[in-house]
Structure formats: structure tokens, C-alpha cells
Amino acid sequence: MKPAEALAVILSVLADIAPEVDSDEIDPGVDLTEQLDLDSMDYLNWMLGINQETGIEIPERDYPKFRTLHGAVDYLVGARV
């Protein structure tokens, strides 16, 4: 997966979970849970949504890699389906 594709999936799923969020306002290097006020259920739904969109299994131990947009993109780019 290319970085632009990964970012598009990440933001699409995020928009479903937090429609009030303006993706242009997200700082890609800042913790998303703090920046967007995501609770644990939002975060879990985000992980599940990314899995459904990409087919990439994301083990719970890797969830911290999705704290920032940069980390999430890097993870998906390096993942194998």
C-alpha cells in the first residue's frame, strides 16, 4: 500500500467515527486520541474499521503505533495483507 492510499483509508474511517473532525486540521505528528478527543471505543472502532477496509490484521500490541497519523500510515505501508 502506498502512503497516499494508507492516509485516505485512515482518514475515511476516522471520518465515519468522528464526523465533526476536519482532516485538514489534524497534526500528523500529534497523538490522535488527545487531538481529537477519541475515547477507547472510538479508538477500537477505528482499528476495526481500518481492518475492514484494508484486510490488514492489527494485533492489539500494535495499537500504539496508530497514535499519530504518521505512525498509522507507516504501519499500513509496511503491512502485508
PDB file with SEQRES, HELIX, SHEET and CRYST1 records, atoms N, CA, C and O in Angstrom:
SEQRES   1 A   81  MET LYS PRO ALA GLU ALA LEU ALA VAL ILE LEU SER VAL          
SEQRES   2 A   81  LEU ALA ASP ILE ALA PRO GLU VAL ASP SER ASP GLU ILE          
SEQRES   3 A   81  ASP PRO GLY VAL ASP LEU THR GLU GLN LEU ASP LEU ASP          
SEQRES   4 A   81  SER MET ASP TYR LEU ASN TRP MET LEU GLY ILE ASN GLN          
SEQRES   5 A   81  GLU THR GLY ILE GLU ILE PRO GLU ARG ASP TYR PRO LYS          
SEQRES   6 A   81  PHE ARG THR LEU HIS GLY ALA VAL ASP TYR LEU VAL GLY          
SEQRES   7 A   81  ALA ARG VAL                                                  
HELIX    1 AA1 PRO A    3  ILE A   17  1                                  15    
HELIX    2 AA2 SER A   23  GLU A   25  5                                   3    
HELIX    3 AA3 LEU A   32  GLN A   35  1                                   4    
HELIX    4 AA4 SER A   40  THR A   54  1                                  15    
HELIX    5 AA5 GLU A   60  PHE A   66  5                                   7    
HELIX    6 AA6 LEU A   69  GLY A   78  1                                  10    
CRYST1    1.000    1.000    1.000  90.00  90.00  90.00 P 1           1          
ATOM      1  N   MET A   1       0.845  -1.171   0.000  1.00  0.00           N  
ATOM      2  CA  MET A   1       0.000   0.000   0.000  1.00  0.00           C  
ATOM      3  C   MET A   1       0.894   1.238   0.000  1.00  0.00           C  
ATOM      4  O   MET A   1       1.895   1.297   0.714  1.00  0.00           O  
ATOM      5  N   LYS A   2       0.523   2.201  -0.795  1.00  0.00           N  
ATOM      6  CA  LYS A   2       1.275   3.451  -0.880  1.00  0.00           C  
ATOM      7  C   LYS A   2       0.815   4.407   0.222  1.00  0.00           C  
ATOM      8  O   LYS A   2      -0.316   4.308   0.696  1.00  0.00           O  
ATOM      9  N   PRO A   3       1.691   5.335   0.632  1.00  0.00           N  
ATOM     10  CA  PRO A   3       1.334   6.263   1.704  1.00  0.00           C  
ATOM     11  C   PRO A   3       0.036   7.029   1.457  1.00  0.00           C  
ATOM     12  O   PRO A   3      -0.757   7.198   2.384  1.00  0.00           O  
ATOM     13  N   ALA A   4      -0.195   7.490   0.246  1.00  0.00           N  
ATOM     14  CA  ALA A   4      -1.426   8.245  -0.040  1.00  0.00           C  
ATOM     15  C   ALA A   4      -2.659   7.363   0.122  1.00  0.00           C  
ATOM     16  O   ALA A   4      -3.694   7.825   0.602  1.00  0.00           O  
ATOM     17  N   GLU A   5      -2.555   6.106  -0.272  1.00  0.00           N  
ATOM     18  CA  GLU A   5      -3.676   5.169  -0.111  1.00  0.00           C  
ATOM     19  C   GLU A   5      -3.937   4.904   1.372  1.00  0.00           C  
ATOM     20  O   GLU A   5      -5.084   4.885   1.820  1.00  0.00           O  
ATOM     21  N   ALA A   6      -2.863   4.702   2.117  1.00  0.00           N  
ATOM     22  CA  ALA A   6      -2.997   4.453   3.557  1.00  0.00           C  
ATOM     23  C   ALA A   6      -3.654   5.650   4.246  1.00  0.00           C  
ATOM     24  O   ALA A   6      -4.559   5.480   5.062  1.00  0.00           O  
ATOM     25  N   LEU A   7      -3.202   6.843   3.920  1.00  0.00           N  
ATOM     26  CA  LEU A   7      -3.764   8.050   4.529  1.00  0.00           C  
ATOM     27  C   LEU A   7      -5.245   8.189   4.186  1.00  0.00           C  
ATOM     28  O   LEU A   7      -6.049   8.554   5.043  1.00  0.00           O  
ATOM     29  N   ALA A   8      -5.602   7.906   2.953  1.00  0.00           N  
ATOM     30  CA  ALA A   8      -7.006   8.011   2.534  1.00  0.00           C  
ATOM     31  C   ALA A   8      -7.886   7.054   3.334  1.00  0.00           C  
ATOM     32  O   ALA A   8      -8.971   7.435   3.772  1.00  0.00           O  
ATOM     33  N   VAL A   9      -7.433   5.825   3.527  1.00  0.00           N  
ATOM     34  CA  VAL A   9      -8.205   4.846   4.313  1.00  0.00           C  
ATOM     35  C   VAL A   9      -8.315   5.309   5.757  1.00  0.00           C  
ATOM     36  O   VAL A   9      -9.399   5.290   6.339  1.00  0.00           O  
ATOM     37  N   ILE A  10      -7.219   5.715   6.320  1.00  0.00           N  
ATOM     38  CA  ILE A  10      -7.194   6.150   7.725  1.00  0.00           C  
ATOM     39  C   ILE A  10      -8.174   7.298   7.945  1.00  0.00           C  
ATOM     40  O   ILE A  10      -8.963   7.269   8.889  1.00  0.00           O  
ATOM     41  N   LEU A  11      -8.128   8.297   7.087  1.00  0.00           N  
ATOM     42  CA  LEU A  11      -8.997   9.464   7.251  1.00  0.00           C  
ATOM     43  C   LEU A  11     -10.460   9.134   6.960  1.00  0.00           C  
ATOM     44  O   LEU A  11     -11.359   9.691   7.589  1.00  0.00           O  
ATOM     45  N   SER A  12     -10.697   8.246   6.024  1.00  0.00           N  
ATOM     46  CA  SER A  12     -12.070   7.839   5.712  1.00  0.00           C  
ATOM     47  C   SER A  12     -12.722   7.148   6.906  1.00  0.00           C  
ATOM     48  O   SER A  12     -13.855   7.459   7.276  1.00  0.00           O  
ATOM     49  N   VAL A  13     -11.999   6.215   7.497  1.00  0.00           N  
ATOM     50  CA  VAL A  13     -12.538   5.502   8.663  1.00  0.00           C  
ATOM     51  C   VAL A  13     -12.685   6.466   9.833  1.00  0.00           C  
ATOM     52  O   VAL A  13     -13.669   6.408  10.570  1.00  0.00           O  
ATOM     53  N   LEU A  14     -11.718   7.342  10.002  1.00  0.00           N  
ATOM     54  CA  LEU A  14     -11.795   8.329  11.075  1.00  0.00           C  
ATOM     55  C   LEU A  14     -13.008   9.240  10.897  1.00  0.00           C  
ATOM     56  O   LEU A  14     -13.654   9.604  11.880  1.00  0.00           O  
ATOM     57  N   ALA A  15     -13.321   9.607   9.670  1.00  0.00           N  
ATOM     58  CA  ALA A  15     -14.482  10.457   9.395  1.00  0.00           C  
ATOM     59  C   ALA A  15     -15.788   9.750   9.754  1.00  0.00           C  
ATOM     60  O   ALA A  15     -16.751  10.399  10.165  1.00  0.00           O  
ATOM     61  N   ASP A  16     -15.827   8.434   9.602  1.00  0.00           N  
ATOM     62  CA  ASP A  16     -17.020   7.678  10.000  1.00  0.00           C  
ATOM     63  C   ASP A  16     -17.202   7.677  11.512  1.00  0.00           C  
ATOM     64  O   ASP A  16     -18.329   7.695  12.006  1.00  0.00           O  
ATOM     65  N   ILE A  17     -16.100   7.657  12.240  1.00  0.00           N  
ATOM     66  CA  ILE A  17     -16.148   7.580  13.700  1.00  0.00           C  
ATOM     67  C   ILE A  17     -16.327   8.957  14.334  1.00  0.00           C  
ATOM     68  O   ILE A  17     -17.054   9.118  15.314  1.00  0.00           O  
ATOM     69  N   ALA A  18     -15.651   9.941  13.755  1.00  0.00           N  
ATOM     70  CA  ALA A  18     -15.704  11.309  14.297  1.00  0.00           C  
ATOM     71  C   ALA A  18     -15.982  12.282  13.155  1.00  0.00           C  
ATOM     72  O   ALA A  18     -15.076  12.984  12.707  1.00  0.00           O  
ATOM     73  N   PRO A  19     -17.225  12.328  12.680  1.00  0.00           N  
ATOM     74  CA  PRO A  19     -17.552  13.161  11.512  1.00  0.00           C  
ATOM     75  C   PRO A  19     -17.320  14.660  11.719  1.00  0.00           C  
ATOM     76  O   PRO A  19     -17.210  15.409  10.748  1.00  0.00           O  
ATOM     77  N   GLU A  20     -17.246  15.089  12.945  1.00  0.00           N  
ATOM     78  CA  GLU A  20     -17.038  16.513  13.220  1.00  0.00           C  
ATOM     79  C   GLU A  20     -15.590  16.942  13.012  1.00  0.00           C  
ATOM     80  O   GLU A  20     -15.292  18.136  13.016  1.00  0.00           O  
ATOM     81  N   VAL A  21     -14.694  15.985  12.833  1.00  0.00           N  
ATOM     82  CA  VAL A  21     -13.275  16.278  12.691  1.00  0.00           C  
ATOM     83  C   VAL A  21     -12.961  16.748  11.275  1.00  0.00           C  
ATOM     84  O   VAL A  21     -13.373  16.128  10.294  1.00  0.00           O  
ATOM     85  N   ASP A  22     -12.225  17.853  11.186  1.00  0.00           N  
ATOM     86  CA  ASP A  22     -11.750  18.361   9.901  1.00  0.00           C  
ATOM     87  C   ASP A  22     -10.354  17.779   9.682  1.00  0.00           C  
ATOM     88  O   ASP A  22      -9.411  18.128  10.392  1.00  0.00           O  
ATOM     89  N   SER A  23     -10.230  16.898   8.704  1.00  0.00           N  
ATOM     90  CA  SER A  23      -8.959  16.198   8.489  1.00  0.00           C  
ATOM     91  C   SER A  23      -7.817  17.156   8.157  1.00  0.00           C  
ATOM     92  O   SER A  23      -6.654  16.829   8.395  1.00  0.00           O  
ATOM     93  N   ASP A  24      -8.124  18.321   7.618  1.00  0.00           N  
ATOM     94  CA  ASP A  24      -7.082  19.304   7.318  1.00  0.00           C  
ATOM     95  C   ASP A  24      -6.490  19.921   8.585  1.00  0.00           C  
ATOM     96  O   ASP A  24      -5.403  20.498   8.553  1.00  0.00           O  
ATOM     97  N   GLU A  25      -7.201  19.797   9.683  1.00  0.00           N  
ATOM     98  CA  GLU A  25      -6.760  20.380  10.952  1.00  0.00           C  
ATOM     99  C   GLU A  25      -5.914  19.414  11.777  1.00  0.00           C  
ATOM    100  O   GLU A  25      -5.347  19.810  12.795  1.00  0.00           O  
ATOM    101  N   ILE A  26      -5.821  18.159  11.356  1.00  0.00           N  
ATOM    102  CA  ILE A  26      -5.095  17.158  12.133  1.00  0.00           C  
ATOM    103  C   ILE A  26      -3.596  17.342  11.935  1.00  0.00           C  
ATOM    104  O   ILE A  26      -3.105  17.418  10.809  1.00  0.00           O  
ATOM    105  N   ASP A  27      -2.880  17.411  13.056  1.00  0.00           N  
ATOM    106  CA  ASP A  27      -1.420  17.461  13.021  1.00  0.00           C  
ATOM    107  C   ASP A  27      -0.929  16.020  12.965  1.00  0.00           C  
ATOM    108  O   ASP A  27      -1.149  15.264  13.911  1.00  0.00           O  
ATOM    109  N   PRO A  28      -0.264  15.618  11.871  1.00  0.00           N  
ATOM    110  CA  PRO A  28       0.095  14.220  11.685  1.00  0.00           C  
ATOM    111  C   PRO A  28       1.093  13.656  12.690  1.00  0.00           C  
ATOM    112  O   PRO A  28       1.260  12.440  12.773  1.00  0.00           O  
ATOM    113  N   GLY A  29       1.754  14.517  13.451  1.00  0.00           N  
ATOM    114  CA  GLY A  29       2.727  14.037  14.425  1.00  0.00           C  
ATOM    115  C   GLY A  29       2.243  14.047  15.858  1.00  0.00           C  
ATOM    116  O   GLY A  29       2.987  13.677  16.766  1.00  0.00           O  
ATOM    117  N   VAL A  30       0.994  14.469  16.078  1.00  0.00           N  
ATOM    118  CA  VAL A  30       0.445  14.602  17.434  1.00  0.00           C  
ATOM    119  C   VAL A  30      -0.523  13.453  17.720  1.00  0.00           C  
ATOM    120  O   VAL A  30      -1.236  12.988  16.831  1.00  0.00           O  
ATOM    121  N   ASP A  31      -0.534  13.010  18.965  1.00  0.00           N  
ATOM    122  CA  ASP A  31      -1.400  11.915  19.409  1.00  0.00           C  
ATOM    123  C   ASP A  31      -2.853  12.205  19.034  1.00  0.00           C  
ATOM    124  O   ASP A  31      -3.421  13.221  19.434  1.00  0.00           O  
ATOM    125  N   LEU A  32      -3.439  11.299  18.265  1.00  0.00           N  
ATOM    126  CA  LEU A  32      -4.814  11.486  17.788  1.00  0.00           C  
ATOM    127  C   LEU A  32      -5.850  11.414  18.906  1.00  0.00           C  
ATOM    128  O   LEU A  32      -6.855  12.122  18.860  1.00  0.00           O  
ATOM    129  N   THR A  33      -5.621  10.574  19.900  1.00  0.00           N  
ATOM    130  CA  THR A  33      -6.617  10.448  20.969  1.00  0.00           C  
ATOM    131  C   THR A  33      -6.756  11.761  21.731  1.00  0.00           C  
ATOM    132  O   THR A  33      -7.856  12.129  22.140  1.00  0.00           O  
ATOM    133  N   GLU A  34      -5.653  12.461  21.920  1.00  0.00           N  
ATOM    134  CA  GLU A  34      -5.701  13.760  22.593  1.00  0.00           C  
ATOM    135  C   GLU A  34      -6.213  14.841  21.656  1.00  0.00           C  
ATOM    136  O   GLU A  34      -7.048  15.663  22.033  1.00  0.00           O  
ATOM    137  N   GLN A  35      -5.708  14.830  20.446  1.00  0.00           N  
ATOM    138  CA  GLN A  35      -6.038  15.859  19.464  1.00  0.00           C  
ATOM    139  C   GLN A  35      -7.519  15.856  19.092  1.00  0.00           C  
ATOM    140  O   GLN A  35      -8.128  16.912  18.919  1.00  0.00           O  
ATOM    141  N   LEU A  36      -8.093  14.653  18.972  1.00  0.00           N  
ATOM    142  CA  LEU A  36      -9.471  14.524  18.501  1.00  0.00           C  
ATOM    143  C   LEU A  36     -10.433  14.099  19.600  1.00  0.00           C  
ATOM    144  O   LEU A  36     -11.624  13.907  19.354  1.00  0.00           O  
ATOM    145  N   ASP A  37      -9.912  13.955  20.806  1.00  0.00           N  
ATOM    146  CA  ASP A  37     -10.709  13.545  21.958  1.00  0.00           C  
ATOM    147  C   ASP A  37     -11.423  12.208  21.696  1.00  0.00           C  
ATOM    148  O   ASP A  37     -12.619  12.068  21.949  1.00  0.00           O  
ATOM    149  N   LEU A  38     -10.666  11.237  21.186  1.00  0.00           N  
ATOM    150  CA  LEU A  38     -11.215   9.898  20.939  1.00  0.00           C  
ATOM    151  C   LEU A  38     -11.203   9.104  22.237  1.00  0.00           C  
ATOM    152  O   LEU A  38     -10.193   9.069  22.940  1.00  0.00           O  
ATOM    153  N   ASP A  39     -12.321   8.471  22.551  1.00  0.00           N  
ATOM    154  CA  ASP A  39     -12.328   7.598  23.718  1.00  0.00           C  
ATOM    155  C   ASP A  39     -11.908   6.192  23.286  1.00  0.00           C  
ATOM    156  O   ASP A  39     -11.646   5.961  22.105  1.00  0.00           O  
ATOM    157  N   SER A  40     -11.843   5.264  24.222  1.00  0.00           N  
ATOM    158  CA  SER A  40     -11.347   3.918  23.917  1.00  0.00           C  
ATOM    159  C   SER A  40     -12.230   3.186  22.909  1.00  0.00           C  
ATOM    160  O   SER A  40     -11.723   2.418  22.092  1.00  0.00           O  
ATOM    161  N   MET A  41     -13.524   3.410  22.955  1.00  0.00           N  
ATOM    162  CA  MET A  41     -14.424   2.757  21.985  1.00  0.00           C  
ATOM    163  C   MET A  41     -14.233   3.349  20.587  1.00  0.00           C  
ATOM    164  O   MET A  41     -14.249   2.617  19.598  1.00  0.00           O  
ATOM    165  N   ASP A  42     -14.054   4.657  20.501  1.00  0.00           N  
ATOM    166  CA  ASP A  42     -13.770   5.286  19.205  1.00  0.00           C  
ATOM    167  C   ASP A  42     -12.491   4.707  18.618  1.00  0.00           C  
ATOM    168  O   ASP A  42     -12.428   4.375  17.435  1.00  0.00           O  
ATOM    169  N   TYR A  43     -11.484   4.593  19.455  1.00  0.00           N  
ATOM    170  CA  TYR A  43     -10.185   4.087  19.005  1.00  0.00           C  
ATOM    171  C   TYR A  43     -10.310   2.642  18.534  1.00  0.00           C  
ATOM    172  O   TYR A  43      -9.770   2.283  17.488  1.00  0.00           O  
ATOM    173  N   LEU A  44     -11.012   1.815  19.295  1.00  0.00           N  
ATOM    174  CA  LEU A  44     -11.218   0.420  18.903  1.00  0.00           C  
ATOM    175  C   LEU A  44     -11.997   0.348  17.588  1.00  0.00           C  
ATOM    176  O   LEU A  44     -11.647  -0.438  16.708  1.00  0.00           O  
ATOM    177  N   ASN A  45     -13.032   1.148  17.449  1.00  0.00           N  
ATOM    178  CA  ASN A  45     -13.804   1.170  16.205  1.00  0.00           C  
ATOM    179  C   ASN A  45     -12.955   1.630  15.029  1.00  0.00           C  
ATOM    180  O   ASN A  45     -13.145   1.168  13.903  1.00  0.00           O  
ATOM    181  N   TRP A  46     -12.034   2.525  15.284  1.00  0.00           N  
ATOM    182  CA  TRP A  46     -11.113   2.984  14.251  1.00  0.00           C  
ATOM    183  C   TRP A  46     -10.212   1.835  13.791  1.00  0.00           C  
ATOM    184  O   TRP A  46     -10.018   1.633  12.593  1.00  0.00           O  
ATOM    185  N   MET A  47      -9.666   1.091  14.745  1.00  0.00           N  
ATOM    186  CA  MET A  47      -8.817  -0.057  14.404  1.00  0.00           C  
ATOM    187  C   MET A  47      -9.607  -1.097  13.601  1.00  0.00           C  
ATOM    188  O   MET A  47      -9.118  -1.622  12.601  1.00  0.00           O  
ATOM    189  N   LEU A  48     -10.817  -1.383  14.045  1.00  0.00           N  
ATOM    190  CA  LEU A  48     -11.651  -2.375  13.346  1.00  0.00           C  
ATOM    191  C   LEU A  48     -12.033  -1.890  11.954  1.00  0.00           C  
ATOM    192  O   LEU A  48     -12.066  -2.681  11.012  1.00  0.00           O  
ATOM    193  N   GLY A  49     -12.320  -0.608  11.815  1.00  0.00           N  
ATOM    194  CA  GLY A  49     -12.666  -0.041  10.514  1.00  0.00           C  
ATOM    195  C   GLY A  49     -11.502  -0.115   9.534  1.00  0.00           C  
ATOM    196  O   GLY A  49     -11.693  -0.420   8.357  1.00  0.00           O  
ATOM    197  N   ILE A  50     -10.307   0.162  10.018  1.00  0.00           N  
ATOM    198  CA  ILE A  50      -9.126   0.063   9.156  1.00  0.00           C  
ATOM    199  C   ILE A  50      -8.936  -1.381   8.710  1.00  0.00           C  
ATOM    200  O   ILE A  50      -8.620  -1.646   7.550  1.00  0.00           O  
ATOM    201  N   ASN A  51      -9.130  -2.306   9.637  1.00  0.00           N  
ATOM    202  CA  ASN A  51      -9.031  -3.727   9.292  1.00  0.00           C  
ATOM    203  C   ASN A  51     -10.050  -4.106   8.228  1.00  0.00           C  
ATOM    204  O   ASN A  51      -9.716  -4.811   7.276  1.00  0.00           O  
ATOM    205  N   GLN A  52     -11.266  -3.655   8.375  1.00  0.00           N  
ATOM    206  CA  GLN A  52     -12.312  -3.984   7.407  1.00  0.00           C  
ATOM    207  C   GLN A  52     -12.023  -3.387   6.035  1.00  0.00           C  
ATOM    208  O   GLN A  52     -12.290  -4.023   5.015  1.00  0.00           O  
ATOM    209  N   GLU A  53     -11.486  -2.186   5.999  1.00  0.00           N  
ATOM    210  CA  GLU A  53     -11.204  -1.519   4.731  1.00  0.00           C  
ATOM    211  C   GLU A  53      -9.983  -2.089   4.014  1.00  0.00           C  
ATOM    212  O   GLU A  53      -9.926  -2.099   2.785  1.00  0.00           O  
ATOM    213  N   THR A  54      -9.009  -2.562   4.789  1.00  0.00           N  
ATOM    214  CA  THR A  54      -7.744  -2.983   4.188  1.00  0.00           C  
ATOM    215  C   THR A  54      -7.513  -4.488   4.193  1.00  0.00           C  
ATOM    216  O   THR A  54      -6.747  -5.007   3.381  1.00  0.00           O  
ATOM    217  N   GLY A  55      -8.178  -5.188   5.113  1.00  0.00           N  
ATOM    218  CA  GLY A  55      -7.910  -6.616   5.274  1.00  0.00           C  
ATOM    219  C   GLY A  55      -6.656  -6.880   6.093  1.00  0.00           C  
ATOM    220  O   GLY A  55      -6.249  -8.030   6.255  1.00  0.00           O  
ATOM    221  N   ILE A  56      -6.044  -5.824   6.608  1.00  0.00           N  
ATOM    222  CA  ILE A  56      -4.830  -5.957   7.411  1.00  0.00           C  
ATOM    223  C   ILE A  56      -5.215  -6.196   8.865  1.00  0.00           C  
ATOM    224  O   ILE A  56      -5.917  -5.389   9.474  1.00  0.00           O  
ATOM    225  N   GLU A  57      -4.749  -7.312   9.413  1.00  0.00           N  
ATOM    226  CA  GLU A  57      -4.976  -7.613  10.826  1.00  0.00           C  
ATOM    227  C   GLU A  57      -4.053  -6.735  11.661  1.00  0.00           C  
ATOM    228  O   GLU A  57      -2.848  -6.675  11.417  1.00  0.00           O  
ATOM    229  N   ILE A  58      -4.619  -6.064  12.634  1.00  0.00           N  
ATOM    230  CA  ILE A  58      -3.836  -5.195  13.506  1.00  0.00           C  
ATOM    231  C   ILE A  58      -3.927  -5.765  14.927  1.00  0.00           C  
ATOM    232  O   ILE A  58      -4.936  -5.575  15.606  1.00  0.00           O  
ATOM    233  N   PRO A  59      -2.883  -6.456  15.374  1.00  0.00           N  
ATOM    234  CA  PRO A  59      -2.926  -7.006  16.725  1.00  0.00           C  
ATOM    235  C   PRO A  59      -2.930  -5.887  17.773  1.00  0.00           C  
ATOM    236  O   PRO A  59      -2.374  -4.811  17.553  1.00  0.00           O  
ATOM    237  N   GLU A  60      -3.553  -6.156  18.886  1.00  0.00           N  
ATOM    238  CA  GLU A  60      -3.687  -5.145  19.934  1.00  0.00           C  
ATOM    239  C   GLU A  60      -2.336  -4.575  20.360  1.00  0.00           C  
ATOM    240  O   GLU A  60      -2.244  -3.399  20.711  1.00  0.00           O  
ATOM    241  N   ARG A  61      -1.301  -5.389  20.332  1.00  0.00           N  
ATOM    242  CA  ARG A  61       0.030  -4.909  20.739  1.00  0.00           C  
ATOM    243  C   ARG A  61       0.552  -3.808  19.795  1.00  0.00           C  
ATOM    244  O   ARG A  61       1.447  -3.047  20.160  1.00  0.00           O  
ATOM    245  N   ASP A  62      -0.015  -3.732  18.583  1.00  0.00           N  
ATOM    246  CA  ASP A  62       0.409  -2.714  17.620  1.00  0.00           C  
ATOM    247  C   ASP A  62      -0.447  -1.451  17.650  1.00  0.00           C  
ATOM    248  O   ASP A  62      -0.139  -0.491  16.944  1.00  0.00           O  
ATOM    249  N   TYR A  63      -1.494  -1.427  18.434  1.00  0.00           N  
ATOM    250  CA  TYR A  63      -2.365  -0.247  18.507  1.00  0.00           C  
ATOM    251  C   TYR A  63      -1.599   1.044  18.807  1.00  0.00           C  
ATOM    252  O   TYR A  63      -1.916   2.081  18.224  1.00  0.00           O  
ATOM    253  N   PRO A  64      -0.601   1.014  19.695  1.00  0.00           N  
ATOM    254  CA  PRO A  64       0.131   2.264  19.970  1.00  0.00           C  
ATOM    255  C   PRO A  64       0.810   2.864  18.735  1.00  0.00           C  
ATOM    256  O   PRO A  64       1.098   4.060  18.715  1.00  0.00           O  
ATOM    257  N   LYS A  65       1.065   2.068  17.729  1.00  0.00           N  
ATOM    258  CA  LYS A  65       1.688   2.574  16.507  1.00  0.00           C  
ATOM    259  C   LYS A  65       0.730   3.470  15.730  1.00  0.00           C  
ATOM    260  O   LYS A  65       1.143   4.176  14.810  1.00  0.00           O  
ATOM    261  N   PHE A  66      -0.543   3.441  16.098  1.00  0.00           N  
ATOM    262  CA  PHE A  66      -1.567   4.245  15.430  1.00  0.00           C  
ATOM    263  C   PHE A  66      -1.896   5.514  16.217  1.00  0.00           C  
ATOM    264  O   PHE A  66      -2.919   6.146  15.955  1.00  0.00           O  
ATOM    265  N   ARG A  67      -1.067   5.889  17.155  1.00  0.00           N  
ATOM    266  CA  ARG A  67      -1.334   7.088  17.954  1.00  0.00           C  
ATOM    267  C   ARG A  67      -1.314   8.355  17.121  1.00  0.00           C  
ATOM    268  O   ARG A  67      -2.042   9.304  17.413  1.00  0.00           O  
ATOM    269  N   THR A  68      -0.476   8.378  16.074  1.00  0.00           N  
ATOM    270  CA  THR A  68      -0.386   9.550  15.206  1.00  0.00           C  
ATOM    271  C   THR A  68      -0.704   9.139  13.770  1.00  0.00           C  
ATOM    272  O   THR A  68      -0.652   7.957  13.428  1.00  0.00           O  
ATOM    273  N   LEU A  69      -1.030  10.118  12.940  1.00  0.00           N  
ATOM    274  CA  LEU A  69      -1.256   9.815  11.523  1.00  0.00           C  
ATOM    275  C   LEU A  69       0.013   9.267  10.885  1.00  0.00           C  
ATOM    276  O   LEU A  69      -0.045   8.327  10.092  1.00  0.00           O  
ATOM    277  N   HIS A  70       1.164   9.854  11.229  1.00  0.00           N  
ATOM    278  CA  HIS A  70       2.422   9.361  10.671  1.00  0.00           C  
ATOM    279  C   HIS A  70       2.625   7.888  11.017  1.00  0.00           C  
ATOM    280  O   HIS A  70       2.975   7.083  10.153  1.00  0.00           O  
ATOM    281  N   GLY A  71       2.404   7.542  12.279  1.00  0.00           N  
ATOM    282  CA  GLY A  71       2.588   6.160  12.712  1.00  0.00           C  
ATOM    283  C   GLY A  71       1.623   5.212  12.022  1.00  0.00           C  
ATOM    284  O   GLY A  71       2.006   4.110  11.629  1.00  0.00           O  
ATOM    285  N   ALA A  72       0.378   5.632  11.872  1.00  0.00           N  
ATOM    286  CA  ALA A  72      -0.634   4.789  11.231  1.00  0.00           C  
ATOM    287  C   ALA A  72      -0.298   4.553   9.765  1.00  0.00           C  
ATOM    288  O   ALA A  72      -0.402   3.429   9.273  1.00  0.00           O  
ATOM    289  N   VAL A  73       0.101   5.605   9.072  1.00  0.00           N  
ATOM    290  CA  VAL A  73       0.474   5.472   7.659  1.00  0.00           C  
ATOM    291  C   VAL A  73       1.679   4.546   7.529  1.00  0.00           C  
ATOM    292  O   VAL A  73       1.678   3.643   6.693  1.00  0.00           O  
ATOM    293  N   ASP A  74       2.697   4.761   8.341  1.00  0.00           N  
ATOM    294  CA  ASP A  74       3.894   3.917   8.285  1.00  0.00           C  
ATOM    295  C   ASP A  74       3.545   2.454   8.517  1.00  0.00           C  
ATOM    296  O   ASP A  74       4.072   1.571   7.839  1.00  0.00           O  
ATOM    297  N   TYR A  75       2.665   2.197   9.466  1.00  0.00           N  
ATOM    298  CA  TYR A  75       2.277   0.826   9.773  1.00  0.00           C  
ATOM    299  C   TYR A  75       1.592   0.183   8.563  1.00  0.00           C  
ATOM    300  O   TYR A  75       1.952  -0.923   8.161  1.00  0.00           O  
ATOM    301  N   LEU A  76       0.622   0.864   7.992  1.00  0.00           N  
ATOM    302  CA  LEU A  76      -0.117   0.284   6.864  1.00  0.00           C  
ATOM    303  C   LEU A  76       0.763   0.122   5.630  1.00  0.00           C  
ATOM    304  O   LEU A  76       0.613  -0.852   4.892  1.00  0.00           O  
ATOM    305  N   VAL A  77       1.662   1.043   5.397  1.00  0.00           N  
ATOM    306  CA  VAL A  77       2.560   0.936   4.245  1.00  0.00           C  
ATOM    307  C   VAL A  77       3.455  -0.297   4.381  1.00  0.00           C  
ATOM    308  O   VAL A  77       3.750  -0.964   3.390  1.00  0.00           O  
ATOM    309  N   GLY A  78       3.881  -0.595   5.595  1.00  0.00           N  
ATOM    310  CA  GLY A  78       4.770  -1.730   5.818  1.00  0.00           C  
ATOM    311  C   GLY A  78       4.062  -3.047   6.041  1.00  0.00           C  
ATOM    312  O   GLY A  78       4.716  -4.086   6.132  1.00  0.00           O  
ATOM    313  N   ALA A  79       2.742  -3.034   6.131  1.00  0.00           N  
ATOM    314  CA  ALA A  79       1.976  -4.244   6.454  1.00  0.00           C  
ATOM    315  C   ALA A  79       1.756  -5.113   5.225  1.00  0.00           C  
ATOM    316  O   ALA A  79       1.730  -4.640   4.090  1.00  0.00           O  
ATOM    317  N   ARG A  80       1.602  -6.380   5.493  1.00  0.00           N  
ATOM    318  CA  ARG A  80       1.270  -7.351   4.451  1.00  0.00           C  
ATOM    319  C   ARG A  80      -0.171  -7.790   4.638  1.00  0.00           C  
ATOM    320  O   ARG A  80      -0.620  -8.052   5.753  1.00  0.00           O  
ATOM    321  N   VAL A  81      -0.880  -7.864   3.533  1.00  0.00           N  
ATOM    322  CA  VAL A  81      -2.295  -8.287   3.588  1.00  0.00           C  
ATOM    323  C   VAL A  81      -2.366  -9.786   3.624  1.00  0.00           C  
ATOM    324  O   VAL A  81      -3.459 -10.351   3.672  1.00  0.00           O  
TER     325      VAL A  81                                                      
END                                                                             
